[in-house]
């Protein structure tokens, strides 16, 4: 659920993929988890390379680029 909260945060900002505004306190309160535990998960995701410089590393590979249409997305998928 913490990963889902990170994805939601990454999707809400103008520069999609950034999780700089993610709050371990808010996430912990929403999930009834101690903020320290949420922080541990965040740090572990950084260690695993899932998060780098407050950015979800694989964000652009699986998500639509803002302003693109279905044809552009399909073309990019075929090219990769």
PyMOL Python script that loads the backbone (N, CA, C, O; Angstrom):
from pymol import cmd

cmd.read_pdbstr("""\
ATOM      1  N   UNK A   1       0.816  -1.200   0.000  1.00  0.00           N
ATOM      2  CA  UNK A   1       0.000   0.000   0.000  1.00  0.00           C
ATOM      3  C   UNK A   1       0.864   1.271   0.000  1.00  0.00           C
ATOM      4  O   UNK A   1       0.452   2.312  -0.512  1.00  0.00           O
ATOM      5  N   UNK A   2       2.037   1.171   0.567  1.00  0.00           N
ATOM      6  CA  UNK A   2       2.943   2.321   0.552  1.00  0.00           C
ATOM      7  C   UNK A   2       3.363   2.622  -0.889  1.00  0.00           C
ATOM      8  O   UNK A   2       3.434   3.786  -1.284  1.00  0.00           O
ATOM      9  N   UNK A   3       3.641   1.585  -1.668  1.00  0.00           N
ATOM     10  CA  UNK A   3       4.007   1.775  -3.071  1.00  0.00           C
ATOM     11  C   UNK A   3       2.860   2.422  -3.843  1.00  0.00           C
ATOM     12  O   UNK A   3       3.093   3.271  -4.703  1.00  0.00           O
ATOM     13  N   UNK A   4       1.629   2.025  -3.541  1.00  0.00           N
ATOM     14  CA  UNK A   4       0.467   2.628  -4.195  1.00  0.00           C
ATOM     15  C   UNK A   4       0.388   4.107  -3.842  1.00  0.00           C
ATOM     16  O   UNK A   4       0.107   4.939  -4.705  1.00  0.00           O
ATOM     17  N   UNK A   5       0.634   4.435  -2.587  1.00  0.00           N
ATOM     18  CA  UNK A   5       0.620   5.838  -2.168  1.00  0.00           C
ATOM     19  C   UNK A   5       1.704   6.628  -2.902  1.00  0.00           C
ATOM     20  O   UNK A   5       1.479   7.775  -3.287  1.00  0.00           O
ATOM     21  N   UNK A   6       2.870   6.024  -3.095  1.00  0.00           N
ATOM     22  CA  UNK A   6       3.933   6.685  -3.860  1.00  0.00           C
ATOM     23  C   UNK A   6       3.515   6.906  -5.310  1.00  0.00           C
ATOM     24  O   UNK A   6       3.760   7.972  -5.875  1.00  0.00           O
ATOM     25  N   UNK A   7       2.889   5.905  -5.906  1.00  0.00           N
ATOM     26  CA  UNK A   7       2.424   6.040  -7.292  1.00  0.00           C
ATOM     27  C   UNK A   7       1.380   7.139  -7.420  1.00  0.00           C
ATOM     28  O   UNK A   7       1.391   7.902  -8.385  1.00  0.00           O
ATOM     29  N   UNK A   8       0.488   7.219  -6.454  1.00  0.00           N
ATOM     30  CA  UNK A   8      -0.525   8.275  -6.478  1.00  0.00           C
ATOM     31  C   UNK A   8       0.120   9.649  -6.375  1.00  0.00           C
ATOM     32  O   UNK A   8      -0.283  10.587  -7.064  1.00  0.00           O
ATOM     33  N   UNK A   9       1.120   9.763  -5.516  1.00  0.00           N
ATOM     34  CA  UNK A   9       1.837  11.033  -5.374  1.00  0.00           C
ATOM     35  C   UNK A   9       2.530  11.384  -6.685  1.00  0.00           C
ATOM     36  O   UNK A   9       2.472  12.530  -7.130  1.00  0.00           O
ATOM     37  N   UNK A  10       3.175  10.418  -7.296  1.00  0.00           N
ATOM     38  CA  UNK A  10       3.906  10.640  -8.548  1.00  0.00           C
ATOM     39  C   UNK A  10       2.977  11.051  -9.679  1.00  0.00           C
ATOM     40  O   UNK A  10       3.390  11.761 -10.596  1.00  0.00           O
ATOM     41  N   UNK A  11       1.749  10.619  -9.623  1.00  0.00           N
ATOM     42  CA  UNK A  11       0.793  10.916 -10.684  1.00  0.00           C
ATOM     43  C   UNK A  11       0.119  12.281 -10.507  1.00  0.00           C
ATOM     44  O   UNK A  11      -0.421  12.830 -11.468  1.00  0.00           O
ATOM     45  N   UNK A  12       0.146  12.821  -9.313  1.00  0.00           N
ATOM     46  CA  UNK A  12      -0.565  14.076  -9.031  1.00  0.00           C
ATOM     47  C   UNK A  12       0.234  15.329  -9.326  1.00  0.00           C
ATOM     48  O   UNK A  12      -0.350  16.410  -9.417  1.00  0.00           O
ATOM     49  N   UNK A  13       1.528  15.230  -9.477  1.00  0.00           N
ATOM     50  CA  UNK A  13       2.354  16.428  -9.649  1.00  0.00           C
ATOM     51  C   UNK A  13       2.523  16.779 -11.122  1.00  0.00           C
ATOM     52  O   UNK A  13       2.357  15.926 -11.994  1.00  0.00           O
ATOM     53  N   UNK A  14       2.850  18.024 -11.390  1.00  0.00           N
ATOM     54  CA  UNK A  14       3.022  18.479 -12.777  1.00  0.00           C
ATOM     55  C   UNK A  14       4.151  17.723 -13.462  1.00  0.00           C
ATOM     56  O   UNK A  14       4.024  17.342 -14.625  1.00  0.00           O
ATOM     57  N   UNK A  15       5.244  17.503 -12.760  1.00  0.00           N
ATOM     58  CA  UNK A  15       6.356  16.721 -13.307  1.00  0.00           C
ATOM     59  C   UNK A  15       6.145  15.270 -12.891  1.00  0.00           C
ATOM     60  O   UNK A  15       6.715  14.808 -11.903  1.00  0.00           O
ATOM     61  N   UNK A  16       5.323  14.561 -13.651  1.00  0.00           N
ATOM     62  CA  UNK A  16       4.926  13.200 -13.290  1.00  0.00           C
ATOM     63  C   UNK A  16       6.140  12.333 -12.981  1.00  0.00           C
ATOM     64  O   UNK A  16       7.152  12.372 -13.680  1.00  0.00           O
ATOM     65  N   UNK A  17       6.012  11.562 -11.931  1.00  0.00           N
ATOM     66  CA  UNK A  17       7.074  10.669 -11.501  1.00  0.00           C
ATOM     67  C   UNK A  17       7.792  11.149 -10.256  1.00  0.00           C
ATOM     68  O   UNK A  17       8.449  10.359  -9.578  1.00  0.00           O
ATOM     69  N   UNK A  18       7.678  12.425  -9.947  1.00  0.00           N
ATOM     70  CA  UNK A  18       8.329  12.955  -8.745  1.00  0.00           C
ATOM     71  C   UNK A  18       7.532  12.589  -7.500  1.00  0.00           C
ATOM     72  O   UNK A  18       6.304  12.667  -7.485  1.00  0.00           O
ATOM     73  N   UNK A  19       8.246  12.192  -6.466  1.00  0.00           N
ATOM     74  CA  UNK A  19       7.597  11.866  -5.197  1.00  0.00           C
ATOM     75  C   UNK A  19       8.120  12.752  -4.077  1.00  0.00           C
ATOM     76  O   UNK A  19       8.043  12.398  -2.901  1.00  0.00           O
ATOM     77  N   UNK A  20       8.647  13.893  -4.452  1.00  0.00           N
ATOM     78  CA  UNK A  20       9.192  14.841  -3.477  1.00  0.00           C
ATOM     79  C   UNK A  20       8.142  15.254  -2.447  1.00  0.00           C
ATOM     80  O   UNK A  20       8.476  15.504  -1.289  1.00  0.00           O
ATOM     81  N   UNK A  21       6.876  15.327  -2.858  1.00  0.00           N
ATOM     82  CA  UNK A  21       5.802  15.750  -1.959  1.00  0.00           C
ATOM     83  C   UNK A  21       5.220  14.611  -1.132  1.00  0.00           C
ATOM     84  O   UNK A  21       4.285  14.828  -0.361  1.00  0.00           O
ATOM     85  N   UNK A  22       5.758  13.395  -1.280  1.00  0.00           N
ATOM     86  CA  UNK A  22       5.275  12.254  -0.506  1.00  0.00           C
ATOM     87  C   UNK A  22       5.530  12.502   0.973  1.00  0.00           C
ATOM     88  O   UNK A  22       6.636  12.877   1.362  1.00  0.00           O
ATOM     89  N   UNK A  23       4.514  12.293   1.795  1.00  0.00           N
ATOM     90  CA  UNK A  23       4.631  12.520   3.232  1.00  0.00           C
ATOM     91  C   UNK A  23       4.525  11.187   3.971  1.00  0.00           C
ATOM     92  O   UNK A  23       3.496  10.513   3.921  1.00  0.00           O
ATOM     93  N   UNK A  24       5.607  10.820   4.656  1.00  0.00           N
ATOM     94  CA  UNK A  24       5.564   9.575   5.433  1.00  0.00           C
ATOM     95  C   UNK A  24       4.553   9.692   6.569  1.00  0.00           C
ATOM     96  O   UNK A  24       3.957   8.693   6.972  1.00  0.00           O
ATOM     97  N   UNK A  25       4.355  10.893   7.085  1.00  0.00           N
ATOM     98  CA  UNK A  25       3.392  11.101   8.169  1.00  0.00           C
ATOM     99  C   UNK A  25       1.969  10.900   7.663  1.00  0.00           C
ATOM    100  O   UNK A  25       1.186  10.174   8.276  1.00  0.00           O
ATOM    101  N   UNK A  26       1.632  11.545   6.539  1.00  0.00           N
ATOM    102  CA  UNK A  26       0.292  11.393   5.971  1.00  0.00           C
ATOM    103  C   UNK A  26       0.025   9.959   5.537  1.00  0.00           C
ATOM    104  O   UNK A  26      -1.058   9.421   5.771  1.00  0.00           O
ATOM    105  N   UNK A  27       1.019   9.345   4.903  1.00  0.00           N
ATOM    106  CA  UNK A  27       0.864   7.959   4.457  1.00  0.00           C
ATOM    107  C   UNK A  27       0.673   7.036   5.649  1.00  0.00           C
ATOM    108  O   UNK A  27      -0.200   6.168   5.635  1.00  0.00           O
ATOM    109  N   UNK A  28       1.483   7.220   6.674  1.00  0.00           N
ATOM    110  CA  UNK A  28       1.356   6.399   7.873  1.00  0.00           C
ATOM    111  C   UNK A  28       0.000   6.543   8.529  1.00  0.00           C
ATOM    112  O   UNK A  28      -0.595   5.558   8.966  1.00  0.00           O
ATOM    113  N   UNK A  29      -0.487   7.764   8.597  1.00  0.00           N
ATOM    114  CA  UNK A  29      -1.801   8.004   9.204  1.00  0.00           C
ATOM    115  C   UNK A  29      -2.909   7.355   8.379  1.00  0.00           C
ATOM    116  O   UNK A  29      -3.829   6.755   8.936  1.00  0.00           O
ATOM    117  N   UNK A  30      -2.825   7.471   7.064  1.00  0.00           N
ATOM    118  CA  UNK A  30      -3.855   6.904   6.194  1.00  0.00           C
ATOM    119  C   UNK A  30      -3.877   5.377   6.254  1.00  0.00           C
ATOM    120  O   UNK A  30      -4.935   4.758   6.146  1.00  0.00           O
ATOM    121  N   UNK A  31      -2.706   4.784   6.427  1.00  0.00           N
ATOM    122  CA  UNK A  31      -2.612   3.321   6.437  1.00  0.00           C
ATOM    123  C   UNK A  31      -2.525   2.727   7.834  1.00  0.00           C
ATOM    124  O   UNK A  31      -2.429   1.510   7.995  1.00  0.00           O
ATOM    125  N   UNK A  32      -2.560   3.593   8.846  1.00  0.00           N
ATOM    126  CA  UNK A  32      -2.433   3.165  10.240  1.00  0.00           C
ATOM    127  C   UNK A  32      -1.115   2.414  10.472  1.00  0.00           C
ATOM    128  O   UNK A  32      -1.070   1.350  11.089  1.00  0.00           O
ATOM    129  N   UNK A  33      -0.044   3.026   9.945  1.00  0.00           N
ATOM    130  CA  UNK A  33       1.309   2.495  10.086  1.00  0.00           C
ATOM    131  C   UNK A  33       2.168   3.603  10.687  1.00  0.00           C
ATOM    132  O   UNK A  33       1.980   4.779  10.375  1.00  0.00           O
ATOM    133  N   UNK A  34       3.092   3.233  11.532  1.00  0.00           N
ATOM    134  CA  UNK A  34       4.003   4.225  12.106  1.00  0.00           C
ATOM    135  C   UNK A  34       4.797   4.908  10.989  1.00  0.00           C
ATOM    136  O   UNK A  34       5.308   4.234  10.095  1.00  0.00           O
ATOM    137  N   UNK A  35       4.903   6.229  11.032  1.00  0.00           N
ATOM    138  CA  UNK A  35       5.672   6.943  10.000  1.00  0.00           C
ATOM    139  C   UNK A  35       7.103   6.425   9.847  1.00  0.00           C
ATOM    140  O   UNK A  35       7.649   6.433   8.744  1.00  0.00           O
ATOM    141  N   UNK A  36       7.712   5.975  10.947  1.00  0.00           N
ATOM    142  CA  UNK A  36       9.068   5.424  10.868  1.00  0.00           C
ATOM    143  C   UNK A  36       9.113   4.206   9.950  1.00  0.00           C
ATOM    144  O   UNK A  36      10.080   4.023   9.210  1.00  0.00           O
ATOM    145  N   UNK A  37       8.082   3.380   9.994  1.00  0.00           N
ATOM    146  CA  UNK A  37       8.012   2.191   9.139  1.00  0.00           C
ATOM    147  C   UNK A  37       7.850   2.595   7.675  1.00  0.00           C
ATOM    148  O   UNK A  37       8.459   1.996   6.788  1.00  0.00           O
ATOM    149  N   UNK A  38       7.025   3.614   7.430  1.00  0.00           N
ATOM    150  CA  UNK A  38       6.846   4.114   6.063  1.00  0.00           C
ATOM    151  C   UNK A  38       8.189   4.647   5.553  1.00  0.00           C
ATOM    152  O   UNK A  38       8.562   4.397   4.407  1.00  0.00           O
ATOM    153  N   UNK A  39       8.900   5.369   6.391  1.00  0.00           N
ATOM    154  CA  UNK A  39      10.224   5.886   6.032  1.00  0.00           C
ATOM    155  C   UNK A  39      11.214   4.767   5.724  1.00  0.00           C
ATOM    156  O   UNK A  39      12.037   4.897   4.818  1.00  0.00           O
ATOM    157  N   UNK A  40      11.138   3.671   6.473  1.00  0.00           N
ATOM    158  CA  UNK A  40      12.012   2.521   6.213  1.00  0.00           C
ATOM    159  C   UNK A  40      11.732   1.937   4.830  1.00  0.00           C
ATOM    160  O   UNK A  40      12.657   1.601   4.090  1.00  0.00           O
ATOM    161  N   UNK A  41      10.463   1.820   4.492  1.00  0.00           N
ATOM    162  CA  UNK A  41      10.090   1.292   3.173  1.00  0.00           C
ATOM    163  C   UNK A  41      10.590   2.234   2.078  1.00  0.00           C
ATOM    164  O   UNK A  41      11.127   1.777   1.069  1.00  0.00           O
ATOM    165  N   UNK A  42      10.420   3.522   2.264  1.00  0.00           N
ATOM    166  CA  UNK A  42      10.889   4.515   1.290  1.00  0.00           C
ATOM    167  C   UNK A  42      12.401   4.371   1.083  1.00  0.00           C
ATOM    168  O   UNK A  42      12.876   4.329  -0.052  1.00  0.00           O
ATOM    169  N   UNK A  43      13.147   4.295   2.180  1.00  0.00           N
ATOM    170  CA  UNK A  43      14.603   4.154   2.077  1.00  0.00           C
ATOM    171  C   UNK A  43      14.995   2.845   1.395  1.00  0.00           C
ATOM    172  O   UNK A  43      15.956   2.809   0.626  1.00  0.00           O
ATOM    173  N   UNK A  44      14.260   1.776   1.673  1.00  0.00           N
ATOM    174  CA  UNK A  44      14.543   0.491   1.038  1.00  0.00           C
ATOM    175  C   UNK A  44      14.295   0.574  -0.473  1.00  0.00           C
ATOM    176  O   UNK A  44      15.059   0.016  -1.260  1.00  0.00           O
ATOM    177  N   UNK A  45      13.239   1.263  -0.868  1.00  0.00           N
ATOM    178  CA  UNK A  45      12.965   1.447  -2.289  1.00  0.00           C
ATOM    179  C   UNK A  45      14.066   2.263  -2.963  1.00  0.00           C
ATOM    180  O   UNK A  45      14.380   2.040  -4.132  1.00  0.00           O
ATOM    181  N   UNK A  46      14.649   3.205  -2.229  1.00  0.00           N
ATOM    182  CA  UNK A  46      15.795   3.956  -2.759  1.00  0.00           C
ATOM    183  C   UNK A  46      16.996   3.019  -2.924  1.00  0.00           C
ATOM    184  O   UNK A  46      17.679   3.057  -3.948  1.00  0.00           O
ATOM    185  N   UNK A  47      17.248   2.188  -1.928  1.00  0.00           N
ATOM    186  CA  UNK A  47      18.361   1.240  -1.995  1.00  0.00           C
ATOM    187  C   UNK A  47      18.203   0.278  -3.166  1.00  0.00           C
ATOM    188  O   UNK A  47      19.187  -0.094  -3.805  1.00  0.00           O
ATOM    189  N   UNK A  48      16.978  -0.121  -3.443  1.00  0.00           N
ATOM    190  CA  UNK A  48      16.701  -1.055  -4.532  1.00  0.00           C
ATOM    191  C   UNK A  48      16.719  -0.388  -5.905  1.00  0.00           C
ATOM    192  O   UNK A  48      16.638  -1.063  -6.932  1.00  0.00           O
ATOM    193  N   UNK A  49      16.825   0.940  -5.917  1.00  0.00           N
ATOM    194  CA  UNK A  49      16.877   1.674  -7.170  1.00  0.00           C
ATOM    195  C   UNK A  49      15.514   2.011  -7.758  1.00  0.00           C
ATOM    196  O   UNK A  49      15.420   2.443  -8.907  1.00  0.00           O
ATOM    197  N   UNK A  50      14.458   1.816  -6.974  1.00  0.00           N
ATOM    198  CA  UNK A  50      13.112   2.136  -7.438  1.00  0.00           C
ATOM    199  C   UNK A  50      12.875   3.640  -7.412  1.00  0.00           C
ATOM    200  O   UNK A  50      12.140   4.184  -8.237  1.00  0.00           O
ATOM    201  N   UNK A  51      13.520   4.307  -6.438  1.00  0.00           N
ATOM    202  CA  UNK A  51      13.433   5.763  -6.288  1.00  0.00           C
ATOM    203  C   UNK A  51      14.850   6.319  -6.357  1.00  0.00           C
ATOM    204  O   UNK A  51      15.758   5.814  -5.697  1.00  0.00           O
ATOM    205  N   UNK A  52      15.033   7.376  -7.171  1.00  0.00           N
ATOM    206  CA  UNK A  52      16.329   8.031  -7.271  1.00  0.00           C
ATOM    207  C   UNK A  52      16.099   9.534  -7.353  1.00  0.00           C
ATOM    208  O   UNK A  52      15.403  10.016  -8.246  1.00  0.00           O
ATOM    209  N   UNK A  53      16.686  10.268  -6.420  1.00  0.00           N
ATOM    210  CA  UNK A  53      16.517  11.724  -6.374  1.00  0.00           C
ATOM    211  C   UNK A  53      15.045  12.129  -6.379  1.00  0.00           C
ATOM    212  O   UNK A  53      14.638  13.020  -7.125  1.00  0.00           O
ATOM    213  N   UNK A  54      14.266  11.475  -5.550  1.00  0.00           N
ATOM    214  CA  UNK A  54      12.825  11.760  -5.404  1.00  0.00           C
ATOM    215  C   UNK A  54      12.043  11.516  -6.688  1.00  0.00           C
ATOM    216  O   UNK A  54      11.022  12.163  -6.920  1.00  0.00           O
ATOM    217  N   UNK A  55      12.503  10.602  -7.516  1.00  0.00           N
ATOM    218  CA  UNK A  55      11.826  10.297  -8.776  1.00  0.00           C
ATOM    219  C   UNK A  55      11.669   8.782  -8.897  1.00  0.00           C
ATOM    220  O   UNK A  55      12.608   8.035  -8.622  1.00  0.00           O
ATOM    221  N   UNK A  56      10.482   8.328  -9.308  1.00  0.00           N
ATOM    222  CA  UNK A  56      10.264   6.910  -9.551  1.00  0.00           C
ATOM    223  C   UNK A  56      10.963   6.559 -10.864  1.00  0.00           C
ATOM    224  O   UNK A  56      10.542   6.993 -11.937  1.00  0.00           O
ATOM    225  N   UNK A  57      12.012   5.787 -10.770  1.00  0.00           N
ATOM    226  CA  UNK A  57      12.913   5.528 -11.885  1.00  0.00           C
ATOM    227  C   UNK A  57      12.199   4.958 -13.107  1.00  0.00           C
ATOM    228  O   UNK A  57      12.494   5.371 -14.229  1.00  0.00           O
ATOM    229  N   UNK A  58      11.285   4.037 -12.924  1.00  0.00           N
ATOM    230  CA  UNK A  58      10.627   3.401 -14.070  1.00  0.00           C
ATOM    231  C   UNK A  58       9.321   4.087 -14.447  1.00  0.00           C
ATOM    232  O   UNK A  58       8.533   3.530 -15.212  1.00  0.00           O
ATOM    233  N   UNK A  59       9.083   5.261 -13.935  1.00  0.00           N
ATOM    234  CA  UNK A  59       7.797   5.933 -14.167  1.00  0.00           C
ATOM    235  C   UNK A  59       7.467   6.075 -15.646  1.00  0.00           C
ATOM    236  O   UNK A  59       6.372   5.702 -16.064  1.00  0.00           O
ATOM    237  N   UNK A  60       8.380   6.601 -16.442  1.00  0.00           N
ATOM    238  CA  UNK A  60       8.078   6.885 -17.841  1.00  0.00           C
ATOM    239  C   UNK A  60       7.970   5.632 -18.694  1.00  0.00           C
ATOM    240  O   UNK A  60       7.335   5.670 -19.748  1.00  0.00           O
ATOM    241  N   UNK A  61       8.569   4.519 -18.274  1.00  0.00           N
ATOM    242  CA  UNK A  61       8.512   3.320 -19.115  1.00  0.00           C
ATOM    243  C   UNK A  61       7.127   2.695 -19.142  1.00  0.00           C
ATOM    244  O   UNK A  61       6.767   2.043 -20.122  1.00  0.00           O
ATOM    245  N   UNK A  62       6.346   2.880 -18.091  1.00  0.00           N
ATOM    246  CA  UNK A  62       5.047   2.240 -18.060  1.00  0.00           C
ATOM    247  C   UNK A  62       3.870   3.182 -18.055  1.00  0.00           C
ATOM    248  O   UNK A  62       2.723   2.737 -18.014  1.00  0.00           O
ATOM    249  N   UNK A  63       4.122   4.454 -18.094  1.00  0.00           N
ATOM    250  CA  UNK A  63       3.041   5.428 -18.004  1.00  0.00           C
ATOM    251  C   UNK A  63       2.998   6.316 -19.224  1.00  0.00           C
ATOM    252  O   UNK A  63       4.014   6.599 -19.860  1.00  0.00           O
ATOM    253  N   UNK A  64       1.831   6.730 -19.517  1.00  0.00           N
ATOM    254  CA  UNK A  64       1.591   7.570 -20.669  1.00  0.00           C
ATOM    255  C   UNK A  64       2.226   8.936 -20.447  1.00  0.00           C
ATOM    256  O   UNK A  64       2.169   9.489 -19.349  1.00  0.00           O
ATOM    257  N   UNK A  65       2.816   9.456 -21.475  1.00  0.00           N
ATOM    258  CA  UNK A  65       3.367  10.803 -21.435  1.00  0.00           C
ATOM    259  C   UNK A  65       2.222  11.785 -21.536  1.00  0.00           C
ATOM    260  O   UNK A  65       1.354  11.636 -22.397  1.00  0.00           O
ATOM    261  N   UNK A  66       2.204  12.764 -20.692  1.00  0.00           N
ATOM    262  CA  UNK A  66       1.112  13.742 -20.719  1.00  0.00           C
ATOM    263  C   UNK A  66       1.061  14.435 -22.062  1.00  0.00           C
ATOM    264  O   UNK A  66       2.088  14.825 -22.619  1.00  0.00           O
ATOM    265  N   UNK A  67      -0.153  14.583 -22.577  1.00  0.00           N
ATOM    266  CA  UNK A  67      -0.341  15.257 -23.833  1.00  0.00           C
ATOM    267  C   UNK A  67      -0.227  14.348 -25.050  1.00  0.00           C
ATOM    268  O   UNK A  67      -0.458  14.795 -26.173  1.00  0.00           O
ATOM    269  N   UNK A  68       0.123  13.086 -24.848  1.00  0.00           N
ATOM    270  CA  UNK A  68       0.230  12.191 -25.992  1.00  0.00           C
ATOM    271  C   UNK A  68      -1.100  11.493 -26.226  1.00  0.00           C
ATOM    272  O   UNK A  68      -1.946  11.414 -25.336  1.00  0.00           O
ATOM    273  N   UNK A  69      -1.264  10.997 -27.422  1.00  0.00           N
ATOM    274  CA  UNK A  69      -2.489  10.269 -27.711  1.00  0.00           C
ATOM    275  C   UNK A  69      -2.183   8.781 -27.836  1.00  0.00           C
ATOM    276  O   UNK A  69      -1.025   8.371 -27.748  1.00  0.00           O
ATOM    277  N   UNK A  70      -3.222   7.973 -28.042  1.00  0.00           N
ATOM    278  CA  UNK A  70      -3.074   6.524 -28.073  1.00  0.00           C
ATOM    279  C   UNK A  70      -2.134   6.069 -29.181  1.00  0.00           C
ATOM    280  O   UNK A  70      -1.348   5.144 -28.979  1.00  0.00           O
ATOM    281  N   UNK A  71      -2.201   6.702 -30.346  1.00  0.00           N
ATOM    282  CA  UNK A  71      -1.338   6.307 -31.463  1.00  0.00           C
ATOM    283  C   UNK A  71       0.133   6.526 -31.124  1.00  0.00           C
ATOM    284  O   UNK A  71       0.975   5.682 -31.433  1.00  0.00           O
ATOM    285  N   UNK A  72       0.444   7.650 -30.493  1.00  0.00           N
ATOM    286  CA  UNK A  72       1.825   7.923 -30.087  1.00  0.00           C
ATOM    287  C   UNK A  72       2.304   6.900 -29.069  1.00  0.00           C
ATOM    288  O   UNK A  72       3.431   6.412 -29.157  1.00  0.00           O
ATOM    289  N   UNK A  73       1.461   6.578 -28.115  1.00  0.00           N
ATOM    290  CA  UNK A  73       1.839   5.586 -27.097  1.00  0.00           C
ATOM    291  C   UNK A  73       2.101   4.226 -27.741  1.00  0.00           C
ATOM    292  O   UNK A  73       3.076   3.557 -27.398  1.00  0.00           O
ATOM    293  N   UNK A  74       1.251   3.818 -28.660  1.00  0.00           N
ATOM    294  CA  UNK A  74       1.424   2.528 -29.325  1.00  0.00           C
ATOM    295  C   UNK A  74       2.713   2.507 -30.153  1.00  0.00           C
ATOM    296  O   UNK A  74       3.437   1.511 -30.145  1.00  0.00           O
ATOM    297  N   UNK A  75       2.999   3.591 -30.861  1.00  0.00           N
ATOM    298  CA  UNK A  75       4.225   3.674 -31.651  1.00  0.00           C
ATOM    299  C   UNK A  75       5.449   3.543 -30.761  1.00  0.00           C
ATOM    300  O   UNK A  75       6.380   2.808 -31.092  1.00  0.00           O
ATOM    301  N   UNK A  76       5.459   4.255 -29.627  1.00  0.00           N
ATOM    302  CA  UNK A  76       6.603   4.182 -28.700  1.00  0.00           C
ATOM    303  C   UNK A  76       6.753   2.780 -28.139  1.00  0.00           C
ATOM    304  O   UNK A  76       7.873   2.297 -27.976  1.00  0.00           O
ATOM    305  N   UNK A  77       5.648   2.123 -27.841  1.00  0.00           N
ATOM    306  CA  UNK A  77       5.700   0.764 -27.300  1.00  0.00           C
ATOM    307  C   UNK A  77       6.325  -0.186 -28.325  1.00  0.00           C
ATOM    308  O   UNK A  77       7.141  -1.033 -27.962  1.00  0.00           O
ATOM    309  N   UNK A  78       5.955  -0.055 -29.582  1.00  0.00           N
ATOM    310  CA  UNK A  78       6.485  -0.914 -30.633  1.00  0.00           C
ATOM    311  C   UNK A  78       7.982  -0.662 -30.870  1.00  0.00           C
ATOM    312  O   UNK A  78       8.733  -1.585 -31.186  1.00  0.00           O
ATOM    313  N   UNK A  79       8.400   0.595 -30.714  1.00  0.00           N
ATOM    314  CA  UNK A  79       9.801   0.935 -30.940  1.00  0.00           C
ATOM    315  C   UNK A  79      10.710   0.443 -29.824  1.00  0.00           C
ATOM    316  O   UNK A  79      11.912   0.280 -30.038  1.00  0.00           O
ATOM    317  N   UNK A  80      10.169   0.208 -28.655  1.00  0.00           N
ATOM    318  CA  UNK A  80      11.028  -0.197 -27.534  1.00  0.00           C
ATOM    319  C   UNK A  80      11.225  -1.673 -27.449  1.00  0.00           C
ATOM    320  O   UNK A  80      11.924  -2.152 -26.556  1.00  0.00           O
TER     321      UNK A  80
END
""", "prot")
cmd.dss("prot")
cmd.show_as("cartoon", "prot")
cmd.util.cbc("prot")
cmd.orient("prot")
